[in-house]
Amino acid sequence: MVYPVTLDVLHQLFSRFGKVLKIVTFTKNNSFQALIQYPDVVTAQSAKLSLDGQNIYNSCCTLRIEYSKLSNLNVKYNNDKSRDYTNPGLPTGDAGMEMGSMGALGPLGLGMAGLGGAAGVLASPFAAMHGLGSPLTGPYGNSAVGAAAGMPLAGFSLPGAANALNAAGLRITGQPGGSCVLLVSNLNEEMVTPDALFTLFGVYGDVQRVKILYNKKDSALIQMAEPHQANLAMTHMDKLRMFGKQIRVMPSKHLNVQLPKEGQPDAGLTKDYTTSPLHRFKKPGSKNYQNIYPPSATLHLSNIPPSVTEEEISEAFAKNGFQVKGFKFFPSFGKLLKEDASESVLELSSDLKDRKMALIQLSSMDEAVSALIKMHNYQLSEQNHLRVSFSKSNI
């Protein structure tokens, strides 16, 4: 290991995205590794998206992060190798013994095991770093660890992408802490509306308020419900093309979006969505947490009533100016289950059939972004409004 990465450093770095419940560190195959458990999947995903591939120190100690197959860590000791932050009363034990319960874990960090477990595996391939000359003025020079350990960074400029601390948005001298508010710039002034930004950014978190700047209408402030949602939105949306322009998304220095005072000119550019029924993540444990994917040309459609056909959906998209390249309903669970004809299965199948889903492929990612904005909450029947998100797979 070129420079020390302590359990406390990992805790401070990963706590930026949400509450860290447990950490276990160990060395396997000449590589320093750690298991980090969060309370929910969306927090783990946000940390992975922001920190995977980042360096803890300048030019070395690169984080490689994957989802773990474990859904819970069994921590027996609180010491410099393992820690259960939910149980501070654990004994310190022998620092070399905490791996006793880890023998059955199998090969760690192999493959993506889906989002079922909230623990994230990170491995830092330090073994290859031994011949590297120090890029720093000292062990804690211009680095993530220096700041995470509370050491002053006066006189240093942090290179953005090369530093895990910067990626995590951790507080350093002269830099504000993680905010729920994003600054979005280079918007298409002719087409952008608060509702369009609410719908698009709502794919990655619950948007509370949107303000298109009165004197600079190609820029907007967007307030998310949680800092990790803002981080998730920034990760996926920065440099995305929206209405023909590549938008830029960065943290704002504002802590919240102010509503206009009475009588202040605003022209409908500021909207409050706190009570909107269209929030995707308000419900704890919502399945939407498991379906957060980067923008793509294929959209995932849900809440389709059984009476609506492929032709009707394609026609609705075409009527709104979108070119449908492909369409596929998900397999009907109702039909499959009915073959097993037992009464309880039949009841379940009719319930499942009412929540039909499909994939629809547009001609480009740009068009898919516009289609998501326009078609999310589109009324398909008296009771059913279409739900639209980005898909992880193509048709």
N, C-alpha and C positions, 0 to 999 in steps of 0.2 A: 504494500500500500504506500503510495507516494506521500500522502498526507493523511492524518487520522480523520476518519469519519465516525463520530461517536453516535451513540443512541440518542443523546440529547439534540445533536445537530439534525438528525433525521426527524425527530419529533417536532422540532421547531419549523423545519422546512415543510413537512407534510401537514402540520396543523393549520397551515395557511388556507387549506381547502375545506377544513371541517374538523370535527372532534376526532382525534386519534384515540382509539380504544386500547390497542395493544401493539407492541413491537417485539419481534424476536430477531436477533441478528446471529449470524453464524458464517463459517467459511466452508465452501463446498467446491471441489474441483479448482482449487487455487483462486477462488473468486469470492470476495466478500459479498454476502447476500443478506437480505432482510425480508421478513414478512410484516406487513403493516395492515392492521385491521381498522376499517372505518365502520360507522354504524349503518351506512346504506350504500347502495350501488352508485347513485349519481355522484356522491362525493368522491368515491374511488375513481370513477371515470374522469371526473374533472381533474384530479391530481395526475392521473396517467397521461391525459391529453396535454397537460401543461408541462410536465417534467420529463416525460420519456425523451431520451436523446439529449437532454441538457447536461452540462458539466457542473459538478459541484465546485471544483476549482477551475481556474482558467486553463483551458487546453488539456485537462485530464479529469479522471474520475467521472466518466460518463455514466449517467443513470440509464439502465435498461429495465423497463417496467412492463410486467404482464399481469393478467388476472390470475389469481390462485384458484386451485380446485377446492381449497378449504373454505368452509363458510364460517369457521370459528377457530381462533388460536387458543391452545391450552397452555397458559403461562403459569409456571410453578414458583418462579423467583423474580423478585424485583432487584435487578443489579445492573451492571454496565453492559450486559449482553441481552437481557430481556426485561420487559416491563409491562405490567397490566395497570393502565392508568385508572381503571374502574375499581381496582382493589389495592389501594396503597399499603394495606397491612400485610402483604405477603412477605415471607422471610427473604433474606438476601441469598441464602444457600451458598453453594460452591459455584463460582462463576463458570467453572468448566463442566457443570453437571446439567445445565438447563436444556441441553440437547437430548437428554435421555428420552423424552417423550416425542422426539421428532423423527425417530428412526423409520416410522412407517409412512412418511410423507411421500416417498417415491421421488422421481426426478423433478426437482423444482424448476419452475419457470419454463416448462416445455409446453408450447402451444397455447392457444386461447381457449379457455374452458367456458366461454360465454360469460354472462354477467350474473350468474346465479349467486356467486359468493362475493361478499363485500371486501374481502381481504385482497390486497394487491401485493404481488411479488415484485420486488425490485432487486436486480443484481447489478453490481458495478464491477466491470472487468478490470480490476486493478492489476491483475497479474501481468498484463502486457505493458504496464506503465513503468516498470522499474528503471529502464534506461533513459527515462525522460528527464531532461534538465528542468529545473524549476522555472516556471514562467512567472513566478511571483517574487516580490522583494523579500518575502519570508513566508513561513507556513500559512500565515493568515492574511496575506497581502490583499490583493484585489480579488476577493473570492466570495462565494456564497457562504462558506463556513465562517469567514471573518465576520460578516454581518450577522449571521445567525447566532454566533457566539457573543454578540453584543459588542464586538470590537469596533472602534471608530474607523470609518472609511474616508476620513477627510483627505482630500488631495487625490483621490482615485476616481476615475470615471468608469462606471460599470458598462462593459459592452453588453448590449441587450440580449441577443440570442445565445451568447456564449456562456450565460450564467444562470444556473438554476434558480438562484435567489430572485433575480429580476423576473424570470418567467413566472415564479410563484407570486410575485407582487409583494414580497415581504418588505416590511418597513426598514428603510435605511436613512441615514442622515440626509435631510433635505428632500425626502421623497415621501408623499402621503401614503398611508396604509391602504389596504384593499378596500375598494368602494363598491357599492351596488350600482353606481352610475357609470354609464359608458358614453363616450363622445364618438359619434358617427359622422364622418365627413365625406365629401365628394359624392353627395347624393344627387339624383336627378331632380332638380327643383320643379320641373314641369309635372312630374308624375308622383313624387313621394307625398304621402299623407301620414298623419299619426297612426291611423288604422293599419296602413300597410306595414309600418315598422312594428306595431304591436303584434300583428299576425306572424311576421317573419321571425322576429326575435323571440316570440312566444314558443317557438319550437324548442328552445334551449333553456327556458325558465319562465317564471310568471312575471310579465312586464307590469309594473305598477303605474308608471307615468311616462309620457313621451312629450318632449318639447322640441319642435322645429324652431331654430333660432330666428327671431323676427327680422333681424338685420343681416342674417347670413343663412339664407334658406337652403343652402346645400349642406348644412350641418344640423345635427340634432343631438339632444341628450336623452338617454333611455335609462330609466331606473328599474332594475330588476329586484326581485324579492330578497335574494341572498347574494353575497359576494361570489360564491362558487358558481352560481348561475351566470353572473356577469362574465366570469372567467371562461366558462364553457361557451357562451355566445361569442366572446371575442376570439377564442381559439378557432371556432368554425366559420365565423363570418368575416373576419378581417381579409380584405382583398377579394371578397366575393363580388361577382357582377350582379347588380340589381338595377333593373330598368335601363340596361345598356351602359352603366358606369361602374367602375371598380371602386367599391366603397372601402373606407378605412375605418377600423374600429379600435379604440384604445380606451384605457381607463380615464375617467374624468377626475378633475380635482374637486368637483362638487360632491358633497355627501348625499344630497337628495335633489330632486327636481322641484323647484318652486312653482306653485300655481300662480297665474297672474292675479294681481290685486284688482279689486273691483274698479272698473272704469279704465283699466290699463289696456292699450290696444294689443290685441293678440291674434285676431283673425282666425280663430279656431286652430291655432298651431300647437296649443298645449292641451293635452287630454289626460284625465285621470282614469285608470283602468282597475283601480283597487277592487271594485266589486264586480268586475266582469265575470260572466258565467263561462267565458272561453278559456280561462286558465287551465293549463294541462297538468300542473304539478301540485295543486293545493291539497289534494287528497293524499294522506300518508300511504306509502307503499303502492302508489299508482303504477300501473303497468307502463305508463308513459316513460317512467324513469329508465326502463330497460330498452326503450326504442329510440334512443337519441343517436342519430347518425349524421355524418357530414353531408352537406348538400350534394345532390346527385340529379341526374336527368330522369331518374325513376322515382315516382311518388307512391307512398303507401296510403291507400284509402280505407277508411273504416266507417262504421255506423251506416252501412248501406242496407236499406230495407229489402226483404226477399222479393218484393214485387218489381224492383228496378233492374233492368237488363243492362248488359254490356253496351248495347247500342244507345240506350238512353244516356248513360254516363258519358260515353264518347261524344255524343251529340252535344251534351251540356258543355263539355270542354271546348269543342269546335265552335259552338255558338259564341263563346267568350274569346275566340281568336287563337286557340291553341291547337297545334298539330299533333294528334295522337299517333305515335309510332307503334305502340304495342299495348295490349291489355290482357290481364289474366286474373280471374277470380281465384282466391285461395280455395283449396279443396273444401267442399261442404261437409263439415263434421256431422251434420244432421243425417245425410245420406249414409255415411259410413257407419254411424252408430245404429241406424235403424236395422241394418243387416243382423245385428246382434239381438234382435227384438226381445227385450225385456221391458217391463213397464217403466221402470225408473230411467232406463237409458233413453226411451222414447221421449220422456218429458224433458230430459237434458238436451236431447238433440233439437227439439223445437225451439228451446231457449237459445242454443248456439246459432241456429239458422238465422235468428233475428239480428245477429251481429256480424253480418257478412263483411269480408275484407277483400281488397283487390290491389293489384299493382298496375300502375299506368305509366307508360314510358313516353316522354316528350322528345322533341327533336334536339334539345340541347339543355344544358344545366341552366343557362340564362332563362330559357322559357319555363323550365320547371319551377324556378324561383318565383317568376311572375304568376304561374298557375297556382302555386301554393297560396300566395297572397290573395288571389282572386277567388279561388274555389274552396278554401277552408271555410267551413260554416255555410256552404252553399245548400239551399233547401232542396232536398230530393223528394220529400213527401210532407204531408201535414205535420208528422211528428219528427221526421228524421232530417238532421243537418249533417252534411258530409264532414268528416274529420280527415285532414290531410297532413302528412309529415313526409320527411325524406326517407327513402328506403335504403337498406344496406345492400340489396341485391338488384341485379338487372333482370329483365324478363328473358 
